[in-house]
Amino acid sequence: MLDFSLDSLFPEHGRHEFLENYLGHTPVIQHDHPYLKELSQLPYLSSIDELFQSWPDQVNAYQKGTADEVNSLEVSSSEAQKLYKDQGAGLFFDDPNRFIPELNPYLEQLRTELGLAPFTYSRSLIYLIAAGKGTHAHFDQNINFIFQIKGTKKWWLAPNETVANPLERYTIGHEASPELSSYAERPFPQEFPTEKAIEIELRPGSLLFLPKGVWHKTFAESGSLSLNFTFTPPSWADLLLSLLRSRLIQSPHWRETAHLLGDSEYGPHSEAHFQQLIQELSTDVQSWKADEILEFILKQD
Ligand SMILES: [Fe+2]
C-alpha cells in the first residue's frame, strides 16, 4: 500500500510548504513521482486498450462542441472506444474506486491529511483525452489531485478573480446557475484569462494539486491517461447547517408547521411567533463553541 501522506505525495515540497500553497489556492506540482509504477499497475490503467476492454460501467464522453463534462453523454464502453478512436472524444470514467478497492484507503488518507470533514464527497476519476484534444476552460468546486499516468498534457492555470470559493463548477461560454451568479464578484469572462495564466506540462509521473476554483484548460500532446482524486468538502456554512437542523428540531416550537403565512387574520401572529424563535436562537448561538461542534462532527468519522 502506498503512503498518501502529504510528505510522501509532495516530497520536494513537504507537508508544511504544500499546506501554505493549499491555503493560498496555489497549484503544486511534483514531477517524476515514485508512485507512477504502482499506480500504472492498477486495473484499467496499464493501457488504453485494457481500460476499454475491462471497464465494467458506462463512460462519459464529451460531445461535439464544448469539450467539457457540461456537454457530455453517458455511453457504453464500446461506444466510448469508437468515439475516442474516430472522433477523438474526451472521456471520463467515474469513480473507479468502486472497482479498485485499493484506491479507497488513498482517498481516505488524503482526506484525513487535509482535515476535511467526514461527510466530504471523496472520489476518483480516470480521464482519457486523445492527442490534439483537450478540455475547455472551466473551474471546479472540488479539490483535485491529478496523477498523469500516460501521455503528456499541457495545462493552463489562472487565478479566479470572478468568484472566490465557488460551491459549483463553471465552464466558460455556458450559463452560470442563479446561485453561483448571486455571489460572483464580477461578470463571468467570455474567454480564459490567458494573461494571468501559467502553463505547465504533465508527463507520466507528474502529480498536480489543483485547488478548487482555479481556472484551467488542457491540451493533450499525446493520448493522455490520468487518475484523479477529488474531494468536495463541506464549507463552514455546510458544517453549521448540518448541525443547525438537528439542534432546532429538538424544540417543539421549531417543529411546528410554518403555516398561515400571509393570512390576513392569523399571518401577523405567525410572523411574530417566527420572530420570537429567531430571537431565542440568536441568544442561544452566543453560547455555541466551535470546538464542541467540531468535536461532534469529527466523532461521526
Ligand atoms: Fe476540471
Residues whose N, C-alpha, C, O or C-beta is under 5 A from the ligand:
A	BS01	LIG	D140
